[in-house]
Amino acid sequence: MDPLRTVQTRAPSAPGALVPLLGLDGPELAALAEGLGLKPFQARELYRWLYARRQTDPTRWTTLPRAAREALAAGTRTGVPELLGDQRSGDGTRKLLLGLADGQAVEAVYIPDGARRTLCISSQVGCAVGCTFCLTARMGFARNLTAGEILGQVYAAEARTDLGGRPYNVVFMGMGEPLLNRAAVEKALGLMQDPDGMAISWRRITVSTSGLADALLEFARSPVCPRLALSLHAAKDELRGRLMPLNRAYPLPRLRQVLQELTHRERERVSLEYLLLGGVNDSDADARDVARFARGLKVKANLIHFNPAEGLPYRRSTEERGRAFQEILVAEGVPTSIRRSRGLDILAACGQLAKAGWRDPFPEAAP
């Protein structure tokens, strides 16, 4: 029996395909190491090379015997996605088109802001939630990403940008609904947060959900749950149901119950993401509805101006309307910020990720 086949993965692959290393946790790597005749301490070394040191070439894992390195190099692949495209915005934002082993692709976005760096990653190919203001929803849903494919976006971005060797933030706000892919997302989060692994603090990671109330409550109990963001976008059920069909299954009273339970726990404030759609949900009355929804909850509001794209039936709210909306929330005691849109010129802003706008499929931007 091939020892490399003793590790089962969820990666889509053909029979006899190479085993992807990224996404394998400690016990899985230990099983692989045992099949190669390695000792437990050498299995831990394998884990550290792959995650702590970000070294994806087994031939360079010099603390392992040469025979094991050669077997790993011959029978595995790292699972880092292929870079198919790299677009640079005028504001410094970069959108990466990343090809997966089965021919699918996802987008990840690198966002510099002064000394601050943020990486926005995807959890699914496409999305099944159907929000009417989002280009990704128009793609439909293809499949979930594996834990290795989620982590692979981080590795690809670190290799292509200045993220390597510095603290940065990771936000699960790209393509897909993370809580519809909880198993893979939680596994990836565990490897990210492990001090002996990728060592990214949970305080630097945010998972955003469209509002799957039951899954959100379960996820919040997970030891790897980082900061949370809830896509609100309206505080009246009728309007939110028109914008987000998911609201019909998980209406606002149920979401508020979940937020009330989270409020009584020792954790960070949940961010209420609110997309300002001109003439739809940006009135003073809408702001007061949000304030009532947030009253007594441990939350903060994050206002986002709608990012237009062809085929989406909305317009941006004005800057003045956004400030007025913010002032009402602040006066009602809700901590509120306005997020500056980034990467609009390359369709890299919130709600624009849909593998569209690739003028040149071949990467030319320098690291």
C-alpha positions, 0 to 999 in steps of 0.5 A: 500500500502506498503510505501517502494514500493512507491520508484521506482528503476532501480535495476533488481529485482523480484516482491516483492524484498526488496528495495535497499537503496544505489542509492536513492537520497534525494527526493527518500529517502524523499518519502520513509520516508514520507511513514513511517510517518517520518518528513522531518528532519528525512528524511535528517537524513536517508540520512546522516546515509546512505551516510555521515556516511556510516552506512548501517544497518537501525537498527543502525540509532538511531536518527530515531524512532524504528518502522521506523528502524524496518520497514526499516530493514524488507523492504529494503536491502542496495545494497552493493554487495556480496564479492565473491573474494579478490585477492592481488597482490605482489605490494599491489593492490587488485582486488575485485569480487563483486556479484550483486543481479541478479547473475551478478558480476563486478570487482573493484580494490584498488590501494595503492601507498605510501600514495595515494589511488585509487579505480577503479570502473566499470559502466557496466557488460562487455562492448559493445565498442569492443576495441581490446586490452581490455579483458573486450571487449571480455566478451561482454555486459550484462547490465548497473549498477544502481547508487546503484551498482556503489556506492556499489563498493565504500562501499564494498572497504571501508569495505574491505580495509583502504579507510574508513576515509581517502581521496582517488581517484575514477576512472571510469576506470573499466568494461564498458563505463561510457557514455553509462550509463550516467544517473546512472553514473551522479546520483552516481556522485551526491551522491558521491560529495554531501557535505552532502552525501559521500563528495568525491571532484570532483577533486578526481574523474575521468571518462574515456571514449572511445570517445563518442563525443556527450555524452562527450560534454553533460556530460561535461555540467553536474554540477556533471562532475568531471575530464575527461580522453579520451582513445586516443591510436592513433592519426590517424583515420585509426589506431585508427579505427583498435584498437577502432571500435568506432572511425568509429562513432566518428573520431578524428576530431570530438573528437578534436572539443569537446576537443577544446570546453572544452579547452575554459572552466574553468576546469581541463586538460583532460587526454589523455590515450594512451596505448603503443602497441609494434610495433603498435602505439609507434613509434616516428612518432606516438608520433608526431601525438599525439603532433599535435592532442594535440596542442592548447588543454588543455590536458595532456598525460598519457602513459600506457604500454600494459598489456598482457593477454591470447587472446590479440594480442599485446605485451608491448612496451619497457621501452626505447620506452616509455621514448622516446615517452614521451620525444617527447611529452614533447619537443612538449609542451604536459605535459606527464606522464607514468603510472606504471602498477599495479596488473599485476599478478592478472589481475587487470591492465588497460584492464585486468578486465574480471572476469578472473584469480580467482584461489579461489572464496572465499575471504581470504585476511584480511582487 
